[in-house]
Amino acid sequence: MVAKKREYKEIKKEAHSLKEKLIEHSHRYHVLDDPIISDAEYDRLMQRLIDIEDQYEELVLPDSPTKRVGAPPLKAFTTAVHSFPMLGLDNAFSDQEVLDFNDRIKKNLNQENILYTVEPKLDGVAVELVYENGLLTTAITRGDGTSGEVVTENIRTIGSIPLNLSGQGNTEVPELLEVRGEVIINRQDFDTLNKQRLENNENLFANPRNAAAGSLRQLDSKVTAKRPLDIFIYGAGDMLGLNIRSQNEMYNKFKKFGFKITPHIKSRVTIHEALAWYKELEALREQLPYEIDGMVIKVDDIEIQKFLGQKARSPKWAIAYKFPAMEEVTKIEGIIIQVGRTGTLTPVALLEPVNIGGVTVKRASLHNSDEIDRMDIRVGDSVLVIRAGDVIPKVIKRLGQREENYHLPFKMPDLCPVCKSVIKKIEGEVAYKCINVACPAQIKERLKHFVSRDGFDIEGIGDKLSKQLVEQGLINSVADLFYLQEKDLLKLERVGEKSAINIVKAIKSSKDISFKRFVYALGINYTGETAARLLAEKYKDFNQLAKATIGEIEDIDGIGPITSTSVYNFIKSSENSLIIDKMIDAGVNIFNDKTYAANSDNLPDNVFFNKKVVLTGTLETMTRKEAKDILIHCGAKVTSSVSSKTDFVIVGKDAGSKLVKAKDLKVKIIEEQVFKLMLE
């Protein structure tokens, strides 16, 4: 017995030693780019640790390097809310726009000399990593900026991410640290990955960013582990137990924790020094091992950042100075017309295929008929096409001379190419529109928008099925979706019994929807996610919104006259009212918190206002998304992990480790039924 205890003690000691060695060698390889052992030796050490952990499960720790190999596949991704929104950035495209940005800050601060930190704008996938007492507990994609998908197991597979902040010998580990970074794939690794996929007869990735995004969204993290993902940290969310005064100090601290920071950063520079570095960075662009599409300029002082604050979508203390868009020359082989969900006709150029920034482009927007006339674009012309990031490629210029009358000038059609209805030129706009709201092309596009992830989020209804549903006459308005039966779907091509059952089930489960997502799903002109959120925060329900005047809607901070007029006209349309009533009759439940949003006078009176809340377990009377919506509209901060700063933990069935931790920390626990009573 004594011998066995001694043997176990030695094995435990060996496991600890292996863990420390692997952490060190991983950091040297992935972060410092300075390995001191061979890959074969690293693999040998890793395999030995795996063997020990397989035999002694109690020795498997949350920060074990074996976690990088991958975990069992998930059935689906869950979502989590960011403690602070992950905002986008305003863009600048010239020195003058950057100088204007600097002038605005000087005016707000009433001071002249502002210092900035500048860094490359990486072209990857933004994520947030949550560390509690040094341990990586949660990883969330940016999503819509407010919440994203939980991809913790996939993130653990990335070698350049520390699983434990104390792994580099740090003693001052914060209680809570949320860092934000960009997941990327290096150019060389991307090329190797695509070669492997070609050999395996798999579809090729279009570009490194798409490859990174696809790799992060694998339900099986073992697949992610095989992808060459990397990450650079660029910012932070919530922090407890860490005092940081500047962007420069933040990066220095993060390096000590083992995070990877891009080396091409200039700190505490003037705006003119920032502009000079932009030119150097642009020259370096093609030599860098990863793709960048501009430079980010941030006010260095954190207190000044807090003072300047933010707008609805972006901080006021940072701006992205974008590089000139990638462009190539090709020929126009034809011009077709596409009909959008609002009836707008958009001319699209069919191009001689051309590679622009790693993507084969066959089509490009021609904007509208006025632009075609201005550029004098005709079939057969050589044109300059640009593509910037994920933006649809656009024709921006005709090149060279053409033969006289080689092709006739382009004319917009008199009739809709889909439904043959009369086309109308909208007064005061450049747009031509099909005014037939029953036009199949419009219905199809509205349906695609309606079922999208930020709308009703109905799985199984893609482009092909949407097209069939409209062409077969099963869908004449989005409301018809909720009356579909399995027998209807079985009439369609490539829809089997199992698919039909799953689609009908998905439609039924989507009927409970938050007010914000419902407004977005309607596809009202000029009303995107931000406007939908602002409307849901202002108005208690759709009936209240329907009674609002244009002026009242326009008074909402962040909504302008165009959006307010569009929303008002949409709601007052008798046809739209009938569609909404039809959805309600089908059982659609538009859910919103009874308490008004953050700008309501009575909001601070509710118990959840300004409290940190965690949801855990399976809720029976509502979905987790709905519960989060309620809490957010109550002014709560819904977080993904329990800490001593958590105010409430709301528990459903099969609550696990979060419930245990809440009890250990003596955090107030609320059962689902009590939660419902509190809301009522």
N, C-alpha and C positions, 0 to 999 in steps of 0.2 A: 504493500500500500504506500509506504514511504517512497519507494522507488518510482511509483506511478505519479505521485505528487511532484517529485523532483523533475520527472520527465515533462509533465504538463507545464511546470514553471519555466523550464528551458524553452519549450515550444512557444509559450506566451511571450517570452523575452525575444525569441527569434522573430516572431510575427511583428512585434513592435519595431525591431531593428529593420526588418524588411520594409515596413511601411515608411519609416523615416528615410531610408535610402531611396525608395521609389519616388517619394515626394520631392526629394532634393534633385534626383536625376531628371524627373519630369520638368521641374522648373528650369533647370539648366538647358534642357533641350528645347522646350516650347517657348520660354520667355526670354532667356539670356542668349539663346542660340550658341551655347558653348558646352556641348556634351563632353563628358570625360570617360564614358564607357560606350561600348558598341551596342547596337540595337539587339544583337543576339544575347548579350549579357543582361540587358534590361529585361528582355523577354523571359530569361531564365529566372531572374529574381521575381518577376510578376507571377510566373507559373508556380513557383514554390509557395508564394503567399496564397494563391488561389487554392492550392492543395491543402494548406493548413486550415484555411477558412471553411473549406468543404467538410473537413473532418471535425472542426470545432466551431460551430455556428456562433457561439457566444463571443468569439474573438473578432467577429465582423463588426467594425465600427462605421459610423456614418461617413467618416472622411477617408475610408479605406481606398487606396488607389485602384482596387479591383472594381470599384463602382464605375470606373471609366469604361469597363468592358461592355456594359449594357445591362438593363433589367428586363424582366418578363414583359411581353407586349401589353399595351393598354387597349381597352375596348374603345375608348374615346377620350378626347382631351376635355379637361374641365377648364373653367375660366376663373380668373382672380382679378380683383380691382387694385390698381396702383394707388399707393398712399397719396402720392402727388401725381397729377396728370403728366404723361410723357408727351410733351408738346412737340409740334413741328417747328420749323424755322421759317421766317420770312426770307425771301431770296433777293439778292442784288445781282445785277448783271453788268455793272459799270463802276468805275472808280467814284463817279459822282454820286451814285446811289449809296455807296459805302460812306462817303463824306456826309451825305444828308443824314444817314443813320447816326453818325458821330455828333452832328449838330443837334439832333433831337435829344440825345443823351445830355449834352452840355447844357441845353436849355432847361431840361428837367432838373438837373443837379445844380444849376447856376454856378458851374465851375468850368475851367478851361481844359486842364490837363487830365485826360482820362487814359488809363493804361488798360491794355487788352492782352488776352491770351489768344493766339491763333493756332489752328491745327488743321490737318487735312480733313475734308468731309468724305468719310468712307462710304462706299457704295455697297452696303450690306443689309443685314436685318437687325433692327434695334431690339434689345432685350433688357430686362431688369433682373438682377440677381439679389436675392434677399439672404443676408447672413444674420443669424441669431447667436450671440455669444461666440462668434467666430466661425460657426458651422454654416455651410451652404444648406439652406432649408427649402428654398423655393426659387424657381426661375420662371419668368412670365414674358411673353412676347409683347411688343408695344400695342398690338391690336388697334383699337380705335383711339388710343391715347388715354382713355379712362380705365379700360380693362383689356386683358389679353389672355391668351391660352397658356396654361401651365405646362411647361416643357422641361421640368426639373431633371428627369432621368436622361433626357437627350443632352442637356447642358452639361451634366456630370461627365459625359464622354469626351468633352473637349479638354485636351491636355493642358492648355494655357490658362485654364480657370482653376484657382486654388479651391480645394474643397474645405480647407480649414485655414483661417487667417493667421492662426498661431503657428502654422507649419514652417514659417521662415524665421522662427525664433522671436516673434513679436510678443511682448508682454501687455501692451496697451490695446487690447482687442475690444472694440465697442460692443455694447449690449445689442444694438441693432444697426445694421448698415445695409442700405439699398444702393447698389451701384448699377450704372447703366452703361451699356456698351454696344458695339456693332459686331455681329457675327459675320465673318467673311470666309471666302475661300481664295487663296492666293492663285495668281494666274497660272503658274506652272502646275500646281496641284489640280487646278480645274482642267487643264489640257490632259493630264494623266487620267483623271477621272472619266473624261469623255472618251478617251481611247479605250479604256476598259469596258465602258458601256457599249461601244461600237463592236468590240470583240464578242460581247455577250448578246448581241442583237437587241440591245435595249435602246429606248429613245434617248437622244442626246439632250443635255441641258443647253438652253439658249445662251446663258451667260453665268458668270460666277455668282451673281446675286440670286438668280433663280435657283441655282444649285444649292446655295446656302439655305434659302427659304424652304425648299423641298426637303432638305436633309433634316431641318429642325422640326418639321411637321410629320415625321415618321412615328407611327404608333409603336413600332418596335425599335427601341433604342439601340439594339444590337446593329441595326442597319445604320443608324446615325453614327455609331462608333467607328464604322468602316469609312466614313466620309471625312475628308481632310479639313475639318472646320477649325477656324482660329477666331480670336476675339481681341478687340482693343477696347479698353474702358475709357469713357469720355465724360462721365458725370455721375451725379448721385441723386437719390431721392431722399427718403427719411434717414436720419442718423440720430442715434442715442449714445452718448458717451464718447463723442468725437467732436472736437471743436476745430473747425477749419475756417480760416479767414479769407483765403483767396483760391482761385482756380489753380494757380501754380503750386500752392501748398497742398491742395487736394491731390494733385498728380504725384507729388513727392511722397505723400503718405501712402497712396495706393500702391506705388512701386514697392514700398517696404512690406506691404501686405502680400506681395506676390502677383499683383495684377500686371497685365501687359499694357503699356501705354505707347502709343505711336511715337517714334523718335523725332518726327518732323514737327515739333511744337516750338513755338517762340512765345515766351512769357514776358509780361510787363513791358509791352511795346506800345509806341504811339500809333495813331491811326495811319500815319504816313509810313512808318516802319512796317505796319501790317500790309499795306498796299505793295510795298517793295517785296515782301516775302511772298505775296500772291504770285508775282511774276516768276520768282524762282521756283515756287512750287509747281506752277503750270509747266515750266521747262522740265521739271523732274518727273512729271506725271507718268509718262510712258516707261520710265526707268524703274518705277516703284514695283515691288513684287505683288501689290494688290491694287485694285481699281479705286480711284477717287474721282469725284465729279465737282470738286470745288474746295473752298477753304471756309472754315467756321471761325467767326470773330466773336469773342465773348469778353464782356467786361470782367476784368480779373478779380476785383474786390467783391466778395460774397455779400457783404452788407449792402453795397450799392445795387447788386443784382436784386436783393430782396426789396429794396426801396423802389426800384424801377418797376418791378412786378411783371405782369403778363397781360396779353390780350386773350381773346377766346381761343385762339389756336396756336399762339406762339409767344415766347418771352420777349419783353421789350429790350432786354440787355444783350441779345445775341442776334446774329444775322449770318446767313450762308451766302458767300460770294461765289456764285457758280462759274465754272469754266464755260467757254463757248461750247454750244451743243455740237455733238458729233454730226458730221454731214458727209454726204457722198453725192456723186452725179449719176443719174440714170435716165431712162427714157419712159415716157408715158405711152402705154400700149392701149389704154382705153379709159373712159370715164363713166362711172356708174353712179346711181343715186341710192343712198340709204335713208330709210325713214325711221326716225327715233320715236321714243315712247310719247313725246309731246307733239308728234306730227311734223317736226322740223325736218326738212329735206337737206341732206348733206351730200355734196358731190365728193366722190372718192376716186383717186387716181389708181388705176391698175398699172403697176410698174414692171419694167424689166427687172427681175430679181437682183437685189444688190445687198452686199454685206455692210451693215453700219454698226460699228462697235460690237462685233461678235454676233449680231442678230441678222438673219436674212429677212429683208423687208420687201414685200410684194405689193403692199397697198399703202397709200398715204392720204391724209386729209387734204382737201382743196379748200377747206374753210367754208366758203359760201360763194354765190355767183358774183358778188361784187369783187371779191378777191381774184377770182378767175379772170374777170374783165380787166382788173388793174394790172395783173401780171401777163395778160394776153396768153393764157395757157391753152394749148390745143393738143389733140392726140398726135403723137409722133415727136413732140418737142423733147429736147434734153433739158432736164430740170435739176435743181439742187434740192436735196431732201435732207432734213435734219431729224435726229432722234435724240432726245435728252431724257435719260433715266427711263421710267416706265411710261412717259408721255407718248401718245400716238404719233407716229412719224408724220411730218408735214412737208408739203411742197412750199418752198419759200421764194423761189426765183426761177425764171426761164433763162436758159443759157444759149448763146450763139444765135445765128441767123437761120431762118427757115426759107424754103422755097416759096414763091408767091402762090397763095391759095392752096398750099400743100394739104391743109385740112381746114375745114370751115370752123369759124368761132363756135364755142360751146354755148348752148342755150338751155336754160332750165326748162323742164317739161311743163306742159299745160295741165297734164293729168298725173295723178299719183301713179308711180310705176307698179304699185301693188294692188290697190283697190280701184284704180281708174277714176277716182273722184277729182273734182276740180281743185287745182292748187291756188292758194291765196297768198299774196304778198302782204305781210303784216305791216301796218302803218307804223312808222317810226323805228322799224327794225330792218335788218338786212335779210332776215329769214323768210323763206318760202315755206308754207305749211300745208299739209293735207288736213283739211278741217273735218274730215270724217272720223269721229272718235271710235267708230266701229272698224276702222281700217285694221286688217289682220296684222300688219307690220307693227303698228302702234301697240296693239293688244299683246303681241308676243314680247315686245321690249318692256312693256309695263309689267308683264307677268314675270320676266326674268329679274327685274328690279324688285318686285313684290316679294319673291321667294328668296332673295339674296340673304346673305349671312346677317347683314345689319337690319334687314326687314323682318319677315316672318321666319326666316331661317329654316326653310323646308328642304330636307335632303331628298335627293333622287329626282328633282325636277331641273334638268339642265337645258341647254340650248335645243338639243334635238327633240326632247320630249315636249318642251314648250311649243316648238314649231308644230308638232303633230297635234297637240291639244287644240291649238287655234285652227289649223287647217281642217281638222275633222269636225269642227263646230262644237267641240265639247266646252270650250272656253270663249265666251263673248265679252266677259268682263272678269276682273280679278276675283270678284265675289263668287263666280261659278266654281272656282277651285274647291270651295268648301262643300259643294254638293256632288262632287265626283264620287263614284262607287267603283268597286273593284271590277265589275263587269264592263264599265266604260273603258277602263285602262287596258283591259285584256284585248280590246279591239285594235290597239296600237301595235306598230311594229316593234319587235324585240322587247316586249313587256310580258314577262311570264307571270304565273300566279303568285310566286313569292314576291316579285318586285311590286306587283299591284297591291298586295297586302301591306307591304312596307311603306309604299307611298301614301296610301290612305291613312295608315297609322300615323305617319309623319305629319300629314295635314291636320288630323284630329288633335295631335299633341301640340300643334302650333297655335291653337285657337286662343290660348291665354297669352296675351302680349302686352308689353309695357306701352304706355302712351307715346313715349319717345320713338320707339321702334315702329309703332303703327303709323305715326305721322311720316316718318322717313319712307316706309313701305309704300305709301300712297303715291310717291313720285311727283309731288307738287313741284312745279317749276321753281328753280332758284332756292330750293329748300333741301339742303343736305343734312348730314348728321348733326352739325353744330346748331343749325337753325331748329331742327327737330327737338334737340335737347333743350334749347332755350324756351321753346313753346311749351314743352312738357313741364318745365320748371315754373313757368308763369301761370299756366292754367291747370285747374284741377282735373278736368276731363274734356272730352271732345265737345260736349254740349256747351260748356263754358267758352271754349275757343270759338264755337260757331256764333256766339252772341257778340264777339269782339268786333270793334270797328277797325278800319285800316289804321287810323291814328293810334289806337290802343296797341295794336300789334307792333307798329313802328316804334313805339315808345320803349320797347324792350331793348335793353342794351345789347348790341351785337346784331340786331336785325334792321335792315335798311328799307327804304321805300319800295324798291322793286320786289323784294321778298314779301313784304307785308301785303302789297297789292295782289301778288300772285296767290298767297295763302287765302286772302279774303275772297277773291274771285273763284278759287277752287271750291271753297266750302259753300259759297252761295249758289253754285251750279246745281240745278235740280237733278241732273243726271248723276253727278257725283254723290249727292245725298241719297239717291235710290240705291247706288252701289254699296254705300256704307251701311244703310239700313238692311240690305240683303245679307251683308256679312254678319251683322248683329243677330239677325233672325236665324242664321246658321250656327249660332253659338259662339261667335268671336267675342271674347271678353277683353275689353281694352282696360288694362289695369294701370292705376296710378295711385300713389300715396295720397291719403286724404289731407295730409299736411302739405302746404305749398312749399315751393322750393326755397333756395337760400335767400331769395330777395323778398320772401313773405314776412310780414310783420309778426305773425304768430309762430314762426318756426322755432325760435329758441325755447319756446315753452315745452316742446316735446322732449321725452326722456333720452332720445338717442342723439339729440343735437350735439355736434362737436365731440362725440364719443368714438372710441376705437372699438370696432365690433368684428368678431370672427364668426363665420358660419361653418358648421361641421355636421356630418351625417346626412342622411337622406330625408328631406322634408316631404310630408305627405299631402299637405293642402295647397302647396305652391311649389314652383320650381326654385332652384337656387338663384337663377337669374332674376326672377321676380322679387325674391327676398332682398337681393342686393339693390335692386331698383328702389324698393321701398325705403331701405335704410339710407341710401345715398340721397334720396329726396327728403329724408328727415334731417339731412345735414350730418349724417354719421360718416366716419372714415372706415370703410370695410377693408380689412386687411386679410392676408392669407395665412398668417401665423400668429400663435399666441405668445405674448410676452408679458412682463410685469406691468407694461403700459396699457394692456388691453382692458377695456372697461366691461364688456359683455361678451360671452360666448353663447351663441344660439345653437342648440343641438337638436338634431333629428335622429332618425333610426341609425343604428350601427355606427355611432360616433366613436372614433378611435383615439389616436394618440393626442389629438388636440384637446379632447375632453379630459384626458388624464393630466395633461400639462396644466390645464385651467384649474383643476382641483388642487394640484400641487402648489400653484401660485396664488390660490384662493381668489381667483377671478370669478365674478358673478356669472352663474350659469342659468340660462333661460330655456326652458322646454318650449317646443313649438306651439303648443296650445296656449301657454302663457304669453308667448310672443304675439299671437293673434289677438288675444284679449287686450294687450297693451296697445296694439294698433287701433283697436276699435274704441 
